Amino acid sequence: MTEINPNEVYTTGETQTLLKVSKSTIKRFLKRGVIRANKIGGNYRILGKELLRVLSPQLERKAVYAYRDIKTKLKKKIKNW
């Protein structure tokens, strides 16, 4: 079993192997924005942390909730100034 390194940059072929999905599924994910990637020289490059986000959406939800909580608290403090 291969471990996904969050700081590694993967090609679509490597991503296909890591996620164990077909080439058309990777294309569909990229087109719909499920996987965010950068296009370099006509080829997509995908960060490992993006793959981890796709595999664990609960982690991203927790981060969003934490960010919203901090933002709300900060707005209250600024309002009281």
N, C-alpha and C positions, 0 to 999 in steps of 0.2 A: 504494500500500500504506500502510495506517495503522499508526502506531506506538502501542503501548500504554504509557501513562504510568503507572508504579507508584503515583503519588500521586493519580491521577484517580479519580473515582467515576463508575461507569457504570450505566445502566439495563439492564434485560433486553433491550430492543430494540437498544441499542448493543452489548451483549455478543454478541447474535445476529449482528450484522453483522461484528463484529471476529473472531469465531471461525468465521464462515461455516457456521453450523448452523441448524437449524430451531427454531421457537418451542417445539415439543414437546420437543426435545432439551435446550434450556435449562431447561425445567420439570423434566424428568427429572433433570438434573444437580443442580438445587437441591433437589429432593425427596430424592435419594440422598445428598446431602452432598458430591458431587464438587466443586461450587463452593459456597464459603461466602459467605453474603450477609446483609445486615441488611434487615429489612422496615421501611420508613418510610412511614406513611400508606397502607398497603395495597399499596405497590409495593416491589419488591426493589431494593437498591442494592449494587453489587458493586465492590470496590476493584480497581484495576488490578494491584496486586501479587498478588492472588488469581488473576486471569486468567493472569498470567505463571507462577504456581505450577502451574496446571493444564496450561499448555503445556509446561512444563519440569519434570517431576517429578524428574529427576536432580538438579537444583539443590536441591530440598527434601531429597532423600536425603542429599546431601553435608552440608547444614546439620544434619540429625539426627545423622549420624555424628560431626560435629565437636562438637556439644553433648554427646553421650554420652561422648566422649573427655575433654572438659573436666570433666564430672561425675564420671567415674571417678577422674581425677587428683585432683580436689578431695576426694573421699571418702577417698582414701589419705592425703592430707596431714592432714586433720582427724583421722583415726584415729590418726596418730602423735603428736598433741598429747597 
